[in-house]
Amino acid sequence: MTANIDCGTPGFNDKRCAGGPNQHAYCTVDSECPGGTCNEQCFCPGANQNQKPNACEAACVGGPDDAQPCVDDSECGAPGFCHPADCRFE
């Protein structure tokens, strides 16, 4: 899923390219991401787009604990993994 929320968590408060040959490169505008777009790094579904969360916390992606808060992969159950700056549980 494409990130959509500006996040205050250090390391996740810059924009990155999503898609194209510059995938994950730092960017400020879409033109720096040929074949992709320049996006925020934190995905927070259902969040008010006008509010910035104080921190985009980690959440499980996949597995039996999908979308639950986590600290590391062991909390998510296979085949899930702990994804930083996801905050899918909000």
Secondary structure, DSSP 8 states (H G I E B T S, - for coil): ----B---STTSSSEEEESSTTTT-EESSGGGSTTSEEE-SB--TT--TT---S----EEESSTTTT-B-SSGGGT-TT-EEETT--TT-
